[in-house]
Amino acid sequence: MSLNDPFGRLKRRDEAGYEAVKAALVRAGVRDRDAAQRVIARTRTRVLLFIGGVCAALLPALVLWPRLAPVLVAGALLLVAVAVDSLVKGRRHVRRYIDEEVADRSLSGSRSCEQGPFRRSSPDAKVPPAGL
C-alpha cells in the first residue's frame, strides 16, 4: 500500500491507460522497437505543433480581448499542461510496451529458432545440407 495511492485507484487507471495504448499499438501494427520509437517521435512532434497552435491562437486573442488576458492565458496553460501530461504518459506506456511486448517477442523468436528441427545438440553433431 502506498501513501500516495492507498486504494490503488491511480495504479488501476494507469494500467487501463497502458492497455489502451497497447491495443492501439497492436492494431497499428507496431511490432518492433524502431516502429515504437517512431510513434514516440511522431507523438512528440504533434504535441509540439499543438502547443505552437495554442500559442498562435493566444496572441491574436490577447490583442482582440486584452481584458480577458488572465482567463486566456490560464486556459492556454491548462491546454499545454494537459498536452504535455499526455505526452509523458504516452511515452511511458510506449516504452513499457517496448520493454514487455517487443522484448518478449524477440526472446520467444530466438527460443523457437533454437528449438527448430536442425538444432545442434553438441559440437560434434552433423550440420544438415543447405538444400533441405
TAQUI-V309739 format. One record per backbone hydrogen bond with DSSP energy under -0.5 kcal/mol. NH is the residue of the N-H (numbers start at 0). CO is the residue of the C=O. E is the energy in kcal/mol with one decimal. If there is no record, write none. Layout:
nh->{NH;NH}
co->{CO;CO}
e->{E;E}
This chain:
nh->{1;7;11;12;13;14;15;16;17;18;19;20;21;22;23;24;25;26;27;28;28;29;30;35;36;37;38;39;40;41;42;43;44;45;46;47;48;49;50;51;52;53;54;55;56;57;58;59;60;61;62;63;64;67;68;71;72;73;74;75;76;77;78;79;80;81;82;83;84;85;86;87;88;89;90;91;92;93;94;95;96;97;98;99;100;101;102;103;104;105;106;107;108;109;110;111;112;113;114;115;118;120;124;131}
co->{4;4;7;8;9;10;11;12;13;14;15;16;17;18;19;20;21;22;23;24;25;24;28;31;32;33;34;35;36;37;38;39;40;41;42;43;44;45;46;47;48;49;50;51;52;53;54;55;56;57;58;59;60;64;65;67;68;69;70;71;72;73;74;75;76;77;78;79;80;81;82;83;84;85;86;87;88;89;90;91;92;93;94;95;96;96;97;99;100;101;102;103;104;105;106;107;108;109;110;112;115;118;121;128}
e->{-0.7;-1.1;-2.1;-2.5;-2.6;-2.4;-2.3;-2.1;-2.2;-2.4;-2.0;-2.2;-3.0;-2.3;-2.1;-2.5;-2.4;-2.5;-2.0;-0.5;-1.1;-2.6;-0.9;-1.9;-2.4;-2.1;-1.7;-2.0;-2.3;-2.8;-2.4;-2.3;-2.3;-2.3;-2.4;-2.4;-2.3;-2.3;-2.6;-2.3;-2.3;-2.5;-2.4;-2.6;-2.2;-1.9;-1.9;-0.8;-1.4;-2.5;-1.7;-2.7;-2.8;-1.2;-1.3;-2.9;-2.9;-2.2;-2.5;-2.4;-2.7;-2.2;-2.3;-2.4;-2.6;-2.4;-2.3;-2.6;-2.4;-2.4;-2.1;-2.5;-2.5;-2.7;-2.6;-2.2;-2.5;-2.6;-2.5;-2.0;-2.3;-2.4;-2.6;-2.9;-1.8;-1.7;-1.5;-1.2;-2.2;-2.1;-2.2;-2.8;-2.4;-1.9;-2.0;-2.1;-1.4;-1.8;-1.5;-1.2;-1.3;-0.6;-1.4;-1.3}
